[in-house]
Amino acid sequence: MEHLIPLNGFIKKILKPWLLCLHGLLSLCMHINIECSPLSIAYNIFKLLPAQSREHKGLMQQMGAIFYVTLILLGIIASGNAQPLVPAVITFGDSSVDVGNNDYLETIFKANFPPYGRDFKNHVPTGRFCNGRLATDITAETLGFTTYAPAYLSPQASGKNLLIGANFASAASGYYDETAYLYHAIPLSQQLQYYKEYQSKLAQIIGPSKANGIITGSLYILSTGASDYVQNYYINPYLNKFHSPDDFANLLIGIFNNFVKDLYGLGARRLGVTSLPPLGCLPAAITLFGHGNNGCVARLNEDAKNFNRKLNYTVASLAKQYPKLKIAVFDIYQPLYDLVTAPEKQGFFEARKGCCGTGTVETTSLLCNQKSIGTCKNATGYVFWDSVHPSEAANQVLADSLIVAGIDLVT
């Protein structure tokens, strides 16, 4: 098997310098008033690479995966057009992408207090379950957005703020509505109803025709499912005694399949769905289900991989069924697993526990708060912020992987 450069290493060591070089040469061309395209510049830089590098299939696949978006971004720079690659970002899901909807719910799953948000803009907790930005925040920035789509239940979700999208995600939600009901979160079915409201509001703001352009051109993100397992299936005897993990995965996949069809019927044409993470490597899961062992819980990881196989199959089937739908799986399993099992390779030193408190069980206001004893001073070396959610530094690694998986969605 070929040895590939870890993706975040590839981004830092190859892509970013390459982008800077391309941008510098393009600026020089413009300054001395000669014609040269990003494509011609990139091609000539490629020719300067050592032969052995150009012949390295895996490396070339990595470079090729990002090459097209590189050209688009440089084209935007050259033309002076500051518009993002898509008109809006619309998000559904759970705490991995919730940007503050749960602030307005009667639930213990909130993150609108310190130390959450301590490394976010102005050091303000917003409801994100992280010390800083989520992977989807970073992805939005990569697409060219300078502000983030608002949480739909927040006062900010009004007027022109809605033109760049909306976020309907709710911490402790899942594919299975019963999971959300357990924790007073917003079920996925209700998130879809809110989206229908959003469409009506959008039409009122800019008119039906322009609203339709945003609806069909937007990038849709769905990130959920972990809560269905960790906060429901594994601890709920009414589920795990009567349904095998495979049965439960089939149930969730069926809900996903119907959700995509409904979303497509409402106009969505670009959808990225995240895989399940390595559930057995979450610090809280190791604490609760590891039976005293310190490593990842293999059984939980196998359940996640089984679900992900079914997800990939279903996505491929949907793509064939709806030729006008661009749909892709954002694999977060492998990059997060790589971080957890070999953190030092990507500049991290702690993967067994989160930064907040003891880092082994904390994830709600009852456990991760300003009075939590033991919270680390600097989270950059921690893979996890609390016992479930990645740190901003880890989210950067995940966002880098999303760039590769999502190229076809934005081009």
N, C-alpha and C positions, 0 to 999 in steps of 0.2 A: 504493500500500500504506500502511495506517495505521501511524503510528509508535507503538509500544508502549513503555511504561516497562520497562527491563530488570527481570527478575523480582526480583533481590535488592534493586534500588532500590524496586520496588513494595512489597516486604515491609517495608523500613525506613521509607520515606517515607509510605506510605499504610496498609498493613495493621496494623502495630504501633501507630501512633497511634490508629487506628480501634478496635483491640482495647482499648487503654487507656481510650479514651473510653467504649466500651460497658461495660467492666468497672466504671469509675468511676460511671457513671450507675446501673448495676444495684446496686452497693453502696449508693448513696444511696437508691434505692428501698427496699432492705431496711432501711436505718438509720431511715428515717422511716415505715416500716411501711405502704407503699402497694404495690399490685399493679402490676407492670409486667414484661413478658416481654422477653427479649433480642430477639425478633423485632420487637416494637413499637418498642423503642429504636432498633434498626438501621434500621427503615423510616423513622423520623422523622429520623435523621441523614442517611439517603440523600436525603430530600426537601430537606434544607438544602444539598446539593451544588449548585454552579452548574449551570444548565441545560445548558451546553455540555459539562460533565463527564459528566452523566447520559446525554447523547446520544452520547458517545464509545463506540462499540460495542466496540472492543478493550479499553478500560479496564474497561468493565462486565463483559466476559467474564472478565477477570482477577479482578475483585472477586467475581463470581458463583461462580467456581471454588472460592474459599476460604470463601465466605459460610456454607455449611452447616456445615462443620467449626467455624467460629467460633461458631455458635450452640450446637453440641454442647458445645464447651469451656466456654462461658459457662454452659450449663445444668449442667455438672458442678460449676463453681464455686458456682453458686447453691444447688445441692442439698447441697453439702458432700461429695459423693462423689469420692474421690480415685483411683478406679480408672481405669487406662488404657483407651483406646478399644477395645483388643483384649486378650485374656487373655495372649497371648504373641507373641513374634517368633521365627520359625524361619528360619535363613539357610543358603543353599548358595552355593558359588561359589569365587572365586579370591582373590588378594591385595587386591582392592578392598574385600572384606568380611571377610577373615580376621582374627579377633581373638586369635589365638594358637595355633591348632592345629599350625602348623608348628614351634612351639617344641618339640614332642614327636616330631618326625620327624628322620631322618638326611638332611637336605637343606641346600643352601647358601642356600635361600630362607627366611631367617629375619629377624625384626625385633625380637628380644627383647634388644636392647642399645642403648646410646646411639649416636648422638643421636636415634634413633627414640624417640618418646614423650616428648620433652623438654618439650612443652607439654600433655601429658595430665595427668589428675588425679595429684597428688603427684609429677609429673615422672618417672613410672616407665614404661619400655618394656614393653609387654605382648605384642608380636607383631604389633601393627597397623603397616602400612606407611605411616606418617604421623608427623608431628611431634605430632599431637594426635588429635582425634576423626575417625572416618570419617563419611561422609555418612549411613550407616545408624545410627550412634550418635546423631547429631543427630535423625534421623527418629524413633528410639525415644523420645527425650526429648520431642519434639513430641507423640507419642501419649500421653504421661503417665507413662512409665517413669522411675524414679529410679535404677535400676541396669540393667546390660546383661546380656543372655543370655550365659552362659559358653561358651567354646570347649569343644566336646564332649570333646576329649582331655585337657582340664585337670582337675586335682583338684577344682576348683570345680564341675564338672558333676556334681553329686550332690544327693540329697535335695531340699529345697524350692527350691534354686536352679534346678532344672529346670522349675519351675512357670511361669516367665516366658519359657521357650523354650530354644533351644540353637542354637549356631552350628557348622555342619559345614564351613565354607569352608576352603580350603587354597591358599595362595599357589602359583602356577605350575600350578594345575589348569585345566581347561577343559571344554568340552562333550565333546571327543574324549579318551577315556581315555588314549590313547597320549601325549598332551601331558603329563599328570600323571606317567606312568611315566618319561618322560625325566628328570624332575627330582625323583623320589621324593616326589611330593606325593600327596594323597588324590584319586583319580579321582572323578568325579561319581557313577558307579555305586556306589562304596564309600560316598560321602556318604549316598546313599539307604539303604544297608544300615544305616549308623549311625543314621539317622533311625528305622528300624524298631526298633532296639534302644531308642532313646529312648522310643518309644511304649510299649514293654513296661515300662520303668522308671517311666514316668509312671503307668501303671495300678497298679503296685505301691505307689506313693507315696500316691495319692489315690483309688484305685479306678477300675474301668473306666468308669463313667458320667461322673464328673467329668473323667477323662482325655479322654474323647471330646468333652466340651464344649470343652476347651482345643484339641484337635486341629482341630476344625471351625471354631472361632472365631478361631484364630491368623492373623496376617499372615505369609505366606511370601514370602521374598525370594530371588531367583536372580540373581546377578551374576557373569557369567563370559564367556569367549569371546576376550578380547584376547590371552591367552597362546597360544591355538590358532594365532593368526596370527603374532604378533611373535616368540614363542619356539619356534615349530614350523614352520608352513607356509612362512614367508618364508626360513627358513634350512635347510630340510630338502629336499634334492633328490629324495628318494623321494616327497615329496608334490607339490612345485611343478613338477616335470618331467612328472608324469603326470596332474595334476589342475589344471584352471583355477581361479582364485579363485571363480568362480561354482559350479563343481562342489563345491569345498570348503565353500562356504556352504550348499549343499544338504545336504551330509553333516551339518553341524552342526545345521542346522534340523531335520533328521530326528531327531537325538538329542534335541534340545529337545522336540519334539513328543511323543516317547515318554516322556520324563521327566515332562512335565506330566500325561500320562495315568496314569502309575504313581503320581504324587503324589496325583492326584485319587482314585484307587482306594484310597489309604491314608487318605483323609479330608480332605485339604486343600481349602479352598473359597475362599480369598482369596490370590491370588498376584500379586506384582509382579515383573516381569523387566526388568532394565536392558538398554538397547540397547548396542551397541558404542560406545566413545568415538571421537573422530577419531584413529584410529591413527597417521596421518601427522603429527600435531601433537605427539606425545609426544617429548620431547627425545631419548630414546634412539633412537627410530625415525628422527628427523632425522639424528642422528649416524651411524647404521648404514646407512640407505637413501637419504639425501638427496644423495649424490654431491657433497658440499661446499657445497651450497646451504643457506641458513639458514632457509628457510621450510618450511611444512608439505609433506609428500610427498603430492602429489595422488593418485597411484596407490593408496596405502594408504587414503586417505580415501574414495576411490571404492569400494574393497572393503568398507569399514565401512558405507557408505551402502547398498550392495547387500544386505549381510547384514541391515541394519536394515529394509529394505523387506520382505524375506522374513519377518522376525520379526513385523512388524506384521500381515502377511497371515495368518500362522499363528495368531497370538493371536486375531485376529478369527474365524478358522475354529473354533478351540477354544471360544471363547465361545458360538458357535452350536451346537456339538456338545454342550456341557455347560452347559445353562441355569442350573444351580445354582452354577457356577463364576464367581466374580468374578476377572477377570484383566485386567491392564493392563501396558502397556509404560512403563517409566520412561526417558524419553529423556534420556540424558546427553550425547549427541553434540552437540546444538545449544548447550546452555549452556556446555559446555567449549570448544567451537569459538569461541564468542563471547568467552570469557575469553582465549583464546590470541591471537585476531586483534585484539582491542581491549581489552587488560587495563586501560588507564587509565580506561575508561568505568565500571569497577566497582571502582575503588580499588586496582588492582594495578599494579606497574611492571615485573615480570619474568615473561616467559612462555616464553622460549626455553630456559632452563636451570632446573634445580631448585636448591633451597637447599643440599642436602647435597653437599659436595665441589665438583667442577667443575660438577655438575648436568647433565652431558651424557651420561654413561654409567652413573652409579652407581645401583644398585638392589638389590644383595645385600650380604651381610656382607663380601664380598671388596673392595667398593668404597665403600660408604657405612658408615662406622664412626666411632668416637670419634677416630681418628687422621686422618680425611680432611681434607686441606688445602683451605681455601677455603670451608668451611661458613659460611653466613650467620648473623648473630646474631639476626635477627628475620625469621621466615618469613611474616609477615602480608601482605607485598607480593608474594610469590611465588605463582604459580599452581600450581607443582609443588614438592613436598617433595624427592623424588629425581628421577631421570630418567624415571620412569614414573608415579608416584603423586601425586595432587593434595595440596596442603597442607591443613591444617585450614580455613584461610580459604576456599580454593576449594571444599572439601567443604561448607561452609556454603551457598555459592551453589547447589551441586548438590542439597543437601537441600531448599532452598527450592523448587526445581523439582519435587522428588518430592512435595511437599505437594499441588501442583496435580494431578499425574498420579494420585496414589493416593487421592484423596478417596472415590471410589466403593468402594474396597476396605475402608474402615473405617467406612462408614455403612450 
